Amino acid sequence: MTLVDLHKGQSALIKDVQESEVLHKLYEFGILPGHTIELVECAPFNGPYYLKVDNNLIAIRKEEARQIII
């Protein structure tokens, strides 16, 4: 199951982040295994995913959200 499977307002525990060219950037955002992530909003028309991680709000692309295993 990946982050794109969550619905607005749901939280989940991050199990893993798949290897990608943006892996380092996701880690800098605090998207690390063992942390809780909440889907705050998903913009329409394949827009960004707005997430809450450790009381920080961030936005990532759908392609990046698919790399986050929950």
N, C-alpha and C positions, 0 to 999 in steps of 0.2 A: 504494500500500500504506500502511496506517495502523497505528498502535500496536496496535489490537485484533487485527491479524493475527499478532502475535508469540505464541510459546508461552513458558511459564514457563522462565526461565533464559536466554532468547535476548536478544542485544543487537543494536542497529541504530544507524545514524547518522541523526540528525534532518535531513531535507532542508528541511522547511518547517512552519510552523504556520499553519493556516488562520485567517482573520479570524473572530473571535467575541467575545462580550461578556466572556469570561474570558481573552482573549489577554494582557492586561497581567499578570494573575496567573500565568499559565504562564511568562511571561518572568521574573517575580520568582523562581519556583522553579528557574530555570536551564534550562528547556526552550527551548533556542535552536537555530536551524539550525547545523549543524556539530558539535554535541555528541553524545556517545554516550549512549544510554539503554538500560537493561536492565529487562526485566519480571521482577520478583522473585516476585510472586504476583498472582493474580487471584481475588478472593473470589467465591464462588458466588452465584447468584440476582441477577445484575447488580450485584454489590457493587463496591467500588472496586478500582482497579488500583494495586498497590504497585510503585513504580518506584525505580530507583537512577540518579541523575543526578549526575555529578561527586562521587561518594562521599556524596551526600545521599539519604536515603530519604524519598519523598513518596508520598502517596495522592491519586489523582484519580478522578473519576467516569468511567464508560464514555463518556458524551457528550463529555467533554473529551478522552479518549483518541482518539476518532474525528477530532479536529481536528489531530492530530500526524501529519504525513506522514513516512514513513521510506523 
